[in-house]
Amino acid sequence: MNKEDLLQWLLPLARRWGLAEALAQQRAVFAWQKAVGPNLASLARPLYVDHGVLHLGVPSHVVAAELHLLAAELLARLAEVAPGSGVKELRFHVRAEPGPPPEVTVPPPSPRERRLARQELSANLPESLRDKLAGIVAWARARDQAILAAGGSACRRCGVAFLGPGDLCPVCAVEVPQDHG
């Protein structure tokens, strides 16, 4: 599924949940590749938008410096492709991409694991939604168990299992708040 298809699918869901404005703020993330083209998009991966700043993951400080020199042009292209995105600044996060992670095989959750996940969900949910969410929870737990068994770690901030160095998952490692005390 490409990002435009994903956005088309997410917008009605976001409207239903009252999150349309929050999703609209992330429009630049979905429009990045179209705005800059595949060559530049392969160098900088859009992460998220926060207060008019598009955060981009880049593989090195050299790439960050080069793209910083092109920031005005990149912002202009982004404004053409995603008018109203409100992005006024680009911020680069150096995130060296290690080699591909080892392949992890996730066994399907057992009926017992699905039942346990279902019991933890609110009984006020519609039955079909509760069943689907229980399946998602059971699969997520099976995934985490498989990753941990393959030598992965649990993120110290959010608890999700991941493969790679450090004690923060790639999402939490994007920008770690500094202690000001």
C-alpha positions, 0 to 999 in steps of 0.5 A: 500500500502506498502512502497516498492510499494509506492517507485515503484510508486513514482520513475517514477513520480519523474523522470518525474518531475526531482526529482529522485535524491531527492527521491533517497536521501530518500531511507533509509526512505523506507528501514528502516523497512526491514533493522531493522525488525518489532520490531525495526521499531515499536520503531523508525519511519523514518521521512526523510534524510538530508545531510546523517542524517536519522531522526527518530521519537521515543516515549521516551528518553529511546528508543532514548538512546538504539537505539543510542547504536545500531547506528553502527549496524543499519547503517550497516544493512541499508547500506546492504539493501539500498546501496548508501543511503549515511546515515552516522548518525542517529538522534532521535526526541522524539515524544511521540505518544498520544492516537489515535486521534478522528475520523473525518468525512470529508464530500465530497466537493460540486460541488461549492467547486470543481469549486472554487478550479478549478478556482484557478489553472492555466488555462495552465494545461491540463484539466484532470490534472486540474480537478484532482488537483481541486478535491484534493484541494477541499478534502484537504480544506474539511478535514481541515474544518472538523478537525478544527470543531472537535477541531483541530488547524491550524499549525502556520508554514504551515497552515495545520489543525491537531489534537493534542497539540501545535501550530505546526503540527507533520511535522513542529514540527519534528525540529523547527529551533532555533533563533540565534539572 
